[in-house]
Amino acid sequence: MRPRWGRRRGGAALVAALLAALALALTLARLSGGGSTPVAILQAAAPLAVPAYAAALAVLGGLLLRPARTRPGRRPLAVVAAVTLALLGLHLSWLAPRFTDDAPRPAAGAPSLRVMTVNLEYGQGSTADVVRHARDLGVDLLVVQEATPAAQAGLERAGIDDLLPHRSGQAAPGPRGTLVYSTAPLTAVEPLPTGLRSYALTTAGLRVLGVHPAYPLSGRWAEEQQVVVDAVRAERPDLVVGDLNATLDHPSLRRLADLGLRDAAELSGAGLQPTWPTTGYLGLPVPPSFAIDHVLVGEGLTVRSTRTLPVPGSDHRALVAEVARVDVAP
């Protein structure tokens, strides 16, 4: 009996060690300010540390509850369990704001502005569905990434110009096109130096950045994340909208929070609200796991709601946020 118990005990300890090591790598990446590709990928996966730490704690708890003759030393196990619990608590503190609705109160009678962002994945996403979503939800501002000339033509056939008659930006082959549509005129349009085309513009009295920085595997990810941060520092926008190729666990989005921007999904308590990938990854049936599409609001705006919507043909879900002027009364 004892050899078998010993093997089981050793196997359980190994499982706990592997889970804890995986979770610790995610914790260290989340704490890091580094922007290399491997670190950026680990940072995106930081929420996965919660189930990994929880599973490690369950294994450690099982070991601690075993009879003394089949249990490893209590003190080392207790120390490891305490550290694991503390690290789990740290991750939960990072996640908690995403599940708590702490959006400021809208000003009395403030009209809603419905903002939508969608990545069409090389123009393959259903433009008819994009326009249908925009029409059904009364979207006022639409930012489209990876808009090819064919996708722009598809949007026009579906009636985008009647729905949102003011357009700026440029369609382009592959992933490089970005288009902005609005119910209100688009003025003071300025390009931002990202390879996938981003713009600063003014519409409906709001300064808006429609952005699409490089994705982490491109080698330009850290540089273009900084481009967005610098643009926010220079423009002080009311809204930042687009596929930011970053989650709230990346340091670049935390820097945007330090500059006064808040994620709409977080403000509304919508949770993780992942938008990518919808079609799996590397041939694996991976469900949407990463919230990389965002509507970020400045201090003058609040959020009434957010939601994601399917766009057949694209590997992203569309994100829609309903925003309004904030109540500045004490």
Legacy VTK file of the C-alpha trace (Angstrom):
# vtk DataFile Version 3.0
C-alpha trace
ASCII
DATASET POLYDATA
POINTS 330 float
0.000 0.000 0.000
2.673 2.498 0.921
4.497 2.426 -2.426
1.199 3.000 -4.222
0.336 5.891 -1.876
3.807 7.267 -2.444
3.381 7.175 -6.217
-0.016 8.857 -6.001
1.354 11.460 -3.623
4.288 12.129 -5.931
1.993 12.386 -8.931
-0.324 14.807 -7.154
2.609 16.937 -6.056
3.909 16.994 -9.633
0.503 18.089 -10.964
0.328 20.862 -8.368
3.855 21.976 -9.236
3.106 22.101 -12.974
-0.108 24.046 -12.467
1.577 26.474 -10.110
4.517 26.932 -12.499
2.179 27.707 -15.401
0.189 30.157 -13.309
3.353 31.775 -11.948
4.630 32.372 -15.487
1.369 34.194 -16.251
1.657 36.217 -13.029
5.226 37.277 -13.749
4.291 38.240 -17.296
1.321 40.292 -16.025
3.594 42.097 -13.565
6.194 42.699 -16.246
6.327 45.848 -18.311
8.059 43.955 -21.097
6.732 44.004 -24.625
8.457 41.054 -26.317
6.241 38.672 -28.265
6.375 35.759 -25.769
5.678 38.060 -22.826
2.817 39.764 -24.684
1.193 36.392 -25.378
1.503 35.363 -21.724
0.060 38.716 -20.637
-2.981 38.153 -22.850
-3.517 34.780 -21.171
-3.150 36.153 -17.619
-6.784 35.373 -16.590
-6.035 31.677 -17.117
-3.871 31.847 -13.998
-7.067 31.875 -11.908
-8.206 28.321 -12.773
-4.584 27.121 -12.718
-3.988 28.476 -9.207
-7.381 27.184 -8.062
-6.597 23.689 -9.370
-3.161 23.750 -7.742
-4.776 24.748 -4.443
-7.249 21.878 -4.720
-4.388 19.406 -5.165
-2.413 20.959 -2.307
-5.485 20.856 -0.091
-5.932 17.186 -0.850
-2.345 16.501 0.124
-2.682 18.460 3.361
-5.809 16.499 4.343
-4.218 13.091 3.917
-3.231 11.005 6.942
0.167 11.877 8.354
1.816 8.655 7.192
0.993 9.343 3.529
1.339 13.122 3.570
4.447 15.143 2.706
5.716 17.500 5.387
2.859 19.765 6.480
4.885 22.954 6.809
6.344 23.083 3.254
2.952 22.236 1.796
1.246 24.884 3.913
3.755 27.515 2.803
3.288 26.648 -0.865
-0.500 26.657 -0.432
-0.405 30.068 1.276
1.705 31.566 -1.531
-0.576 30.033 -4.141
-3.630 31.447 -2.387
-2.043 34.903 -2.256
-1.242 34.825 -5.970
-4.771 33.675 -6.739
-6.064 36.620 -4.735
-3.818 38.964 -6.719
-5.291 37.781 -10.008
-8.824 38.004 -8.650
-8.122 41.620 -7.648
-7.104 42.315 -11.245
-10.246 40.658 -12.589
-12.789 41.973 -10.075
-13.259 45.443 -11.661
-14.330 43.786 -14.901
-17.320 42.245 -13.172
-18.341 45.323 -11.153
-20.524 48.006 -12.701
-18.962 51.264 -11.540
-19.802 53.447 -14.531
-20.477 57.091 -13.597
-24.072 58.227 -13.848
-25.074 59.733 -17.224
-26.097 63.374 -17.232
-29.841 63.903 -16.982
-31.372 63.610 -20.437
-28.013 62.861 -22.047
-28.545 61.160 -25.415
-26.787 57.867 -26.062
-24.082 57.470 -28.679
-23.815 53.897 -29.910
-20.299 52.984 -30.978
-19.389 49.838 -32.869
-16.016 48.374 -33.834
-15.482 45.346 -36.040
-12.482 43.644 -37.618
-13.445 41.991 -40.925
-10.377 39.689 -41.111
-8.939 40.573 -44.504
-12.356 41.795 -45.615
-13.922 38.324 -45.278
-16.477 39.235 -42.599
-20.104 39.535 -43.625
-20.670 43.191 -44.487
-24.422 42.551 -44.666
-24.374 41.420 -41.037
-22.298 44.435 -40.001
-24.812 46.822 -41.553
-27.732 44.839 -40.126
-26.257 45.042 -36.623
-25.630 48.757 -37.052
-29.181 49.352 -38.237
-30.831 47.197 -35.573
-28.892 48.840 -32.735
-28.998 52.389 -34.040
-25.211 52.700 -34.266
-23.955 56.279 -34.585
-20.225 55.627 -35.045
-18.700 52.580 -36.739
-14.988 51.796 -37.009
-14.096 48.975 -39.400
-10.656 47.358 -39.448
-9.208 45.156 -42.206
-11.581 46.837 -44.639
-10.652 45.860 -48.183
-12.033 47.644 -51.277
-14.358 44.666 -51.796
-15.569 44.935 -48.197
-16.210 48.647 -48.633
-18.275 47.885 -51.727
-20.173 45.253 -49.723
-20.927 47.750 -46.968
-22.217 50.187 -49.565
-24.443 47.555 -51.201
-25.882 46.757 -47.768
-26.824 50.425 -47.265
-24.115 51.791 -45.001
-24.139 55.191 -46.712
-27.826 55.691 -45.978
-27.345 54.625 -42.371
-24.040 56.391 -41.634
-23.543 58.925 -44.427
-20.225 60.394 -43.314
-17.095 58.368 -44.048
-13.363 58.743 -43.580
-10.320 56.492 -43.655
-9.171 54.262 -46.475
-9.845 50.716 -47.610
-6.803 48.665 -48.603
-5.937 45.075 -49.531
-5.242 42.589 -46.764
-5.384 43.875 -43.178
-4.315 47.475 -43.849
-7.637 49.223 -44.410
-9.555 51.164 -41.760
-12.844 52.956 -42.378
-14.825 55.207 -40.036
-18.546 55.844 -40.566
-20.698 58.282 -38.619
-24.100 59.902 -38.522
-22.328 63.234 -37.945
-19.680 64.916 -40.091
-16.087 63.762 -39.640
-13.607 66.602 -39.358
-9.985 67.276 -38.381
-8.978 63.832 -39.671
-5.328 62.990 -39.108
-3.577 59.673 -39.801
-1.661 57.977 -37.019
1.596 56.141 -37.772
0.476 52.513 -37.488
1.073 50.082 -40.327
-2.570 48.972 -40.340
-3.945 52.523 -40.569
-5.334 54.435 -37.643
-6.883 57.897 -37.476
-7.652 60.748 -35.136
-10.824 62.654 -36.001
-13.683 64.676 -34.594
-17.368 63.763 -34.850
-20.473 64.703 -32.859
-18.351 67.034 -30.746
-16.025 64.204 -29.664
-12.372 63.616 -30.411
-12.026 59.990 -31.500
-9.119 57.704 -32.257
-9.994 54.834 -34.601
-7.025 52.516 -34.172
-5.566 49.238 -35.351
-1.998 48.704 -34.132
0.087 45.684 -35.123
-0.599 42.271 -33.660
1.949 40.705 -31.258
3.590 38.331 -33.758
4.420 41.119 -36.216
7.524 42.376 -34.412
6.075 45.904 -34.317
3.587 45.281 -31.534
5.360 47.129 -28.713
6.268 50.039 -30.974
2.725 50.519 -32.232
1.206 50.101 -28.783
3.382 53.067 -27.840
2.098 54.949 -30.907
-1.434 54.634 -29.506
-0.304 55.729 -26.036
1.502 58.753 -27.507
-1.543 59.660 -29.618
-3.783 59.546 -26.550
-1.336 61.731 -24.639
-1.282 64.255 -27.515
-4.960 64.205 -28.524
-6.702 63.659 -25.153
-9.525 61.853 -27.000
-13.020 61.223 -25.715
-13.084 57.805 -27.378
-10.546 55.238 -28.548
-12.194 52.609 -30.731
-10.843 49.610 -32.585
-8.890 46.393 -32.566
-6.114 47.338 -30.173
-4.525 43.876 -30.310
-4.147 44.131 -26.536
-6.136 43.182 -23.463
-6.506 44.945 -20.140
-3.662 42.773 -18.868
-1.175 44.409 -21.251
0.875 47.329 -19.905
-0.079 49.571 -22.843
-3.771 49.506 -21.904
-2.881 50.104 -18.277
-0.955 53.178 -19.419
-4.066 54.348 -21.272
-6.004 53.920 -18.023
-3.405 56.121 -16.300
-4.155 58.749 -18.963
-7.837 58.767 -18.001
-9.349 56.212 -20.378
-11.544 53.361 -19.153
-12.600 50.264 -21.003
-16.336 50.320 -21.729
-16.820 46.618 -20.977
-15.028 46.979 -17.657
-17.008 50.073 -16.663
-20.286 48.299 -17.391
-19.253 45.182 -15.453
-19.551 42.993 -18.543
-16.727 40.676 -17.471
-14.029 39.473 -19.856
-16.277 39.796 -22.964
-13.817 38.151 -25.384
-13.915 39.093 -29.062
-11.228 36.839 -30.604
-10.749 34.193 -32.006
-14.166 33.068 -33.194
-12.892 30.532 -35.743
-10.341 28.680 -33.632
-6.583 29.079 -33.710
-3.923 27.049 -35.527
-6.558 24.503 -36.436
-7.674 24.037 -32.841
-11.327 24.681 -31.842
-10.444 27.495 -29.452
-13.473 29.560 -28.321
-13.295 33.367 -28.153
-10.842 33.912 -25.323
-9.278 37.369 -25.628
-10.839 40.817 -25.393
-8.651 42.677 -27.892
-11.369 44.868 -29.461
-12.203 47.867 -27.324
-14.179 51.028 -26.844
-12.291 53.205 -24.369
-14.000 56.282 -22.927
-12.534 59.464 -21.499
-13.527 61.097 -18.259
-16.340 63.074 -19.883
-18.205 59.945 -20.955
-19.827 57.027 -19.222
-21.092 53.645 -20.430
-24.654 52.401 -20.353
-24.014 48.952 -21.840
-21.736 46.846 -24.019
-22.296 43.710 -26.045
-20.557 41.577 -28.662
-22.145 40.281 -31.850
-21.212 37.582 -34.367
-19.890 38.531 -37.788
-19.816 35.412 -40.002
-16.603 35.084 -41.977
-14.490 37.061 -39.508
-12.405 35.752 -36.638
-13.578 38.679 -34.478
-16.897 39.435 -32.849
-18.130 42.991 -33.245
-18.207 45.106 -30.092
-20.944 47.688 -29.453
-20.932 50.179 -26.579
-23.636 52.631 -25.633
-22.013 55.735 -24.174
-23.304 59.076 -22.906
-22.066 62.303 -21.380
-21.275 61.903 -17.719
-23.182 63.593 -14.891
-20.728 66.074 -13.403
-22.999 67.057 -10.532
-21.557 66.383 -7.048
LINES 1 331
330 0 1 2 3 4 5 6 7 8 9 10 11 12 13 14 15 16 17 18 19 20 21 22 23 24 25 26 27 28 29 30 31 32 33 34 35 36 37 38 39 40 41 42 43 44 45 46 47 48 49 50 51 52 53 54 55 56 57 58 59 60 61 62 63 64 65 66 67 68 69 70 71 72 73 74 75 76 77 78 79 80 81 82 83 84 85 86 87 88 89 90 91 92 93 94 95 96 97 98 99 100 101 102 103 104 105 106 107 108 109 110 111 112 113 114 115 116 117 118 119 120 121 122 123 124 125 126 127 128 129 130 131 132 133 134 135 136 137 138 139 140 141 142 143 144 145 146 147 148 149 150 151 152 153 154 155 156 157 158 159 160 161 162 163 164 165 166 167 168 169 170 171 172 173 174 175 176 177 178 179 180 181 182 183 184 185 186 187 188 189 190 191 192 193 194 195 196 197 198 199 200 201 202 203 204 205 206 207 208 209 210 211 212 213 214 215 216 217 218 219 220 221 222 223 224 225 226 227 228 229 230 231 232 233 234 235 236 237 238 239 240 241 242 243 244 245 246 247 248 249 250 251 252 253 254 255 256 257 258 259 260 261 262 263 264 265 266 267 268 269 270 271 272 273 274 275 276 277 278 279 280 281 282 283 284 285 286 287 288 289 290 291 292 293 294 295 296 297 298 299 300 301 302 303 304 305 306 307 308 309 310 311 312 313 314 315 316 317 318 319 320 321 322 323 324 325 326 327 328 329
